[in-house]
Amino acid sequence: MRSSEVINPGWAKPEGLACSHCAAVTRHIRTLIHDAGGLLPFDQYMDAALYAPGLGYYASGARKFGEGGDFVTAPEIGPLFGRCLAHEVGPALEVIAAPYLLEFGAGSGALAQSLIEALSAEGQLPSRYCILEISPDLRERQRQRLEPLAKRYGLTIEWLEQMPSEPLRGVILANEVVDAFAVTRFRVIEGRPWRAGVCIEGDGFAWDWIDDLAPDSVAAKIVRRHELAEGHTSEVCPRADAWIDTLGHCLEQGLAIVIDYGFPAGEYYLPERSQGTLRCHYQHRAHNDPLIFAGIQDITCHVDFSALAEAGRAAGFDLLGYTSQEAYLLALGLLDLATPQPDDDEKVMLARAAEVKQLVLPSQMGEAFKVMALGKGVGEALSGFKLRDRRLSL
Ligand SMILES: C[S@@+](CC[C@H](N)C(=O)[O-])C[C@H]1O[C@@H](n2cnc3c(N)ncnc32)[C@H](O)[C@@H]1O
């Protein structure tokens, strides 16, 4: 949830290589702040801390996923998540001629591997599996993991630099990608949103606030619509809306399935979330201070699914479903897939039970994570939303 334990940020100091890498990223960001006249809008800080070439968290060699990394995602826990998704993706691919499967931000390649194996077992492989991954380091890890699979199954796997220019027919998947898009942070001051900026303070960074958001900006509309109180601090993600708009223009027929932690806007902007939803992950611990550990920790933000749905409709999509990860995976047959087989040994059975719990228990990933499907020309009946569909809450 990234899945990790919550800590006070005072907890740990990076050492050795992590320490020198953090110092290099900090120097780079201080130069950006200097060049910007002393105050860098937070979305640019987040972009640099996560994606600056060769330096940012996702653009350098940090381990990131799983043991020895900073967090665990659903496909990293085991293959059941991918096997369930194959029950939605496979039938959708079958109704589209010569379809693509396009995965955004494929991380270590774990989801691609479990999906390819499950789709191949059902004879439902796409004609091309494409990955659009922003991180050169992760692209290389994905290649090493997936090229042997591509050979085994006679499948073409391609890494794209950008969305294909020809109209796309197929399925687009993004698991825990939108939460990694840089956000605009804002605080309500004198009744209107001021944009968060980052300035230099001593050896590190501090917050400051910029009064430059127009009355018709996304943040200003949110403040008015949800009547946010003085001091309320939160985020909006115009990049997520722009991303959905791009998908809408590229996808001629098919599905876009977005899985991430988040809520409808009505919950996102409740008074009890008056400090927003920014969350950082460092060595399986979570905290709320993105201004420390630059370049060696993940920085994420919850997803406003109402905003995504609205952007989807504006981009010509139908909203086909919205539900919790728990309801989605159970509807796609998680429990059948996890049923012990006669020749399973005890270790395998225990690991599978632990995997199921982590994926669906409300105290773990089951309720915090949501699944939203947008579609064009593929009908309404998706299997994953048949137990519970919360579209009306968006
Ligand atoms: C938290 S990881 C999730 C990885 C994987 N989907 C999983 O579930 O394990 C976020 C991934 O999104 C990628 N990413 C972030 N922004 C992106 C963008 N604009 N386009 C493509 N990939 C992006 C990151 O490099 C990383 O691979």
The ligand as an SDF file (V2000), in Angstrom:
LIG
                    3D

 27 29  0  0  0  0  0  0  0  0999 V2000
    4.3820    1.6220   -7.0310 C   0  0  0  0  0  0  0  0  0  0  0  0
    5.0480    1.1680   -8.5230 S   0  0  0  0  0  0  0  0  0  0  0  0
    3.8700   -0.0750   -9.0180 C   0  0  0  0  0  0  0  0  0  0  0  0
    4.4930   -1.1240   -9.8690 C   0  0  0  0  0  0  0  0  0  0  0  0
    3.5740   -2.2480  -10.3510 C   0  0  0  0  0  0  0  0  0  0  0  0
    2.4710   -1.7650  -11.1270 N   0  0  0  0  0  0  0  0  0  0  0  0
    3.0840   -3.0870   -9.1990 C   0  0  0  0  0  0  0  0  0  0  0  0
    1.9000   -3.1030   -8.9580 O   0  0  0  0  0  0  0  0  0  0  0  0
    3.9140   -3.7130   -8.5560 O   0  0  0  0  0  0  0  0  0  0  0  0
    4.7240    2.4960   -9.6380 C   0  0  0  0  0  0  0  0  0  0  0  0
    5.2110    2.2180  -11.0410 C   0  0  0  0  0  0  0  0  0  0  0  0
    4.7050    3.2250  -11.9280 O   0  0  0  0  0  0  0  0  0  0  0  0
    5.7900    3.7050  -12.7270 C   0  0  0  0  0  0  0  0  0  0  0  0
    5.3820    5.0460  -13.2070 N   0  0  0  0  0  0  0  0  0  0  0  0
    5.1940    6.1620  -12.4920 C   0  0  0  0  0  0  0  0  0  0  0  0
    4.7660    7.1760  -13.2710 N   0  0  0  0  0  0  0  0  0  0  0  0
    4.6250    6.6670  -14.5200 C   0  0  0  0  0  0  0  0  0  0  0  0
    4.2060    7.1970  -15.7760 C   0  0  0  0  0  0  0  0  0  0  0  0
    3.8570    8.4800  -15.9010 N   0  0  0  0  0  0  0  0  0  0  0  0
    4.1830    6.3790  -16.8490 N   0  0  0  0  0  0  0  0  0  0  0  0
    4.5530    5.0790  -16.7360 C   0  0  0  0  0  0  0  0  0  0  0  0
    4.9800    4.5220  -15.5750 N   0  0  0  0  0  0  0  0  0  0  0  0
    5.0200    5.3030  -14.4840 C   0  0  0  0  0  0  0  0  0  0  0  0
    6.9730    3.6000  -11.7910 C   0  0  0  0  0  0  0  0  0  0  0  0
    8.2090    3.6840  -12.4260 O   0  0  0  0  0  0  0  0  0  0  0  0
    6.7070    2.2150  -11.1990 C   0  0  0  0  0  0  0  0  0  0  0  0
    7.0580    1.1770  -12.0850 O   0  0  0  0  0  0  0  0  0  0  0  0
  1  2  1  0
  2  3  1  0
  2 10  1  0
  3  4  1  0
  4  5  1  0
  5  6  1  0
  5  7  1  0
  7  8  2  0
  7  9  1  0
 10 11  1  0
 11 12  1  0
 11 26  1  0
 12 13  1  0
 13 14  1  0
 13 24  1  0
 14 15  1  0
 14 23  1  0
 15 16  2  0
 16 17  1  0
 17 18  1  0
 17 23  2  0
 18 19  1  0
 18 20  2  0
 20 21  1  0
 21 22  2  0
 22 23  1  0
 24 25  1  0
 24 26  1  0
 26 27  1  0
M  CHG  2   2   1   9  -1
M  END
$$$$
